[in-house]
């Protein structure tokens, strides 16, 4: 969807945290693809942020619960003639494999970073603006001048016990995102509101717009309804205002 922009709004705390974790994984992975000093610094910061987020809540248990819930829902479709059974079995097998690995008592995501003295020294200085300067952390300065291959090997080791969490997270969000039936909608004078059916567990709202459109959606929602307001900001120095024209957009209500 390079010619489109996808805007997402989670409707519960679990999905909200999942999206933040996905965001950190994506940024960190992109910085790890490059071997220059700035990208290596950003990659380490990303890994530290991932581990910090994991330590604030039991995300491992949340991912397990979400995958278990998806497995139960998908298993109910195994006798449905309208469902691609080969694809369904592939997804279910993937869920089972990930759940077995995530549930192992020996699995401790982030342990490689938490037990690394070099990373600990960087973490201790990370709250200070400019605290990782070369005179503050000469060991960091030395590491940044190792060969790109050596640095990538270290980065891969530090993230290695996080990859299972990332795989579980990606699968859980993939299933949620693909549970929606796309609908074409119109926001009259930039405003759209829709009720959420009683008993429907809508987890995520996705609004898809052409990349050329000169506005963006502000999405808010709760258990009973959600609202989309389309705003335009002609300059970074001015406040956003609601558009006056009607806006056509694609809407995904992810209810799995």
NORPE-V640541 format. One record per backbone hydrogen bond with DSSP energy under -1.0 kcal/mol. CO is the residue of the C=O (numbers start at 1). NH is the residue of the N-H. If there is no record, write none. Layout:
# NORPE-V640541
co=CO nh=NH
co=CO nh=NH
This chain:
# NORPE-V640541
co=1 nh=4
co=3 nh=211
co=5 nh=209
co=7 nh=207
co=9 nh=205
co=12 nh=16
co=13 nh=17
co=14 nh=18
co=15 nh=19
co=16 nh=20
co=17 nh=21
co=18 nh=22
co=19 nh=23
co=20 nh=24
co=21 nh=25
co=22 nh=26
co=23 nh=27
co=24 nh=28
co=25 nh=29
co=26 nh=30
co=27 nh=31
co=28 nh=32
co=36 nh=40
co=37 nh=41
co=38 nh=42
co=39 nh=43
co=40 nh=44
co=41 nh=45
co=42 nh=46
co=43 nh=47
co=44 nh=48
co=45 nh=49
co=46 nh=50
co=47 nh=51
co=48 nh=52
co=49 nh=53
co=50 nh=54
co=51 nh=55
co=57 nh=59
co=58 nh=62
co=59 nh=63
co=60 nh=64
co=61 nh=65
co=62 nh=66
co=63 nh=67
co=64 nh=68
co=65 nh=69
co=66 nh=70
co=67 nh=71
co=68 nh=72
co=69 nh=73
co=70 nh=74
co=71 nh=75
co=74 nh=77
co=75 nh=78
co=77 nh=80
co=80 nh=83
co=83 nh=85
co=84 nh=88
co=85 nh=89
co=86 nh=90
co=87 nh=91
co=88 nh=92
co=89 nh=93
co=90 nh=94
co=91 nh=95
co=92 nh=96
co=93 nh=97
co=94 nh=98
co=95 nh=99
co=96 nh=100
co=97 nh=101
co=98 nh=102
co=99 nh=103
co=104 nh=107
co=108 nh=111
co=110 nh=114
co=111 nh=115
co=113 nh=116
co=116 nh=120
co=117 nh=121
co=118 nh=122
co=119 nh=123
co=120 nh=124
co=125 nh=128
co=128 nh=131
co=130 nh=133
co=133 nh=137
co=137 nh=141
co=138 nh=142
co=139 nh=143
co=140 nh=144
co=142 nh=145
co=143 nh=146
co=147 nh=151
co=148 nh=152
co=149 nh=153
co=150 nh=154
co=151 nh=155
co=152 nh=156
co=153 nh=157
co=154 nh=158
co=155 nh=159
co=159 nh=162
co=162 nh=166
co=163 nh=167
co=164 nh=168
co=165 nh=169
co=166 nh=170
co=167 nh=171
co=168 nh=172
co=169 nh=173
co=170 nh=174
co=171 nh=175
co=172 nh=176
co=173 nh=177
co=174 nh=178
co=176 nh=179
co=183 nh=251
co=185 nh=249
co=187 nh=190
co=187 nh=247
co=188 nh=191
co=190 nh=230
co=191 nh=188
co=192 nh=228
co=194 nh=226
co=197 nh=200
co=200 nh=202
co=203 nh=11
co=204 nh=254
co=205 nh=9
co=206 nh=252
co=207 nh=7
co=208 nh=250
co=209 nh=5
co=210 nh=213
co=216 nh=231
co=218 nh=229
co=220 nh=227
co=224 nh=196
co=225 nh=222
co=226 nh=194
co=227 nh=220
co=228 nh=192
co=229 nh=218
co=230 nh=243
co=231 nh=216
co=232 nh=241
co=235 nh=238
co=241 nh=232
co=247 nh=187
co=249 nh=185
co=250 nh=208
co=251 nh=183
co=252 nh=206
co=254 nh=203
co=254 nh=204
